[in-house]
């Protein structure tokens, strides 16, 4: 995979979908978190990482990212974040991130998924249009 690319879509004012593609590192993730919280963050967020490689992201960096999000969490009361992965390694990192927030009693709820439709359902949104 080559360089990383990101695209953010805000839907209905309550859901942001951030799609990352290519080789992702800690700085890519950190930059998005900072930009997301710099504006009025939506209640719900999906990190679409189905076409991303997280091989360069380490567990200790995810812990650092989680700590930064905890510092910013007051700006997003009742927030819910879903992460969507196709690769097993990425899904494992997503579960690690989810667990870190659970152990820290984060005010933001996190769940890792293997399908976008499962993530959308958990957040209460309709499934992707599979005919597109």
Helices and strands as residue ranges (DSSP letters): E 5-11, E 15-23, H 26-38, E 44-53, H 59-72, G 73-76, E 80-84, H 88-103, E 109-113, H 116-123
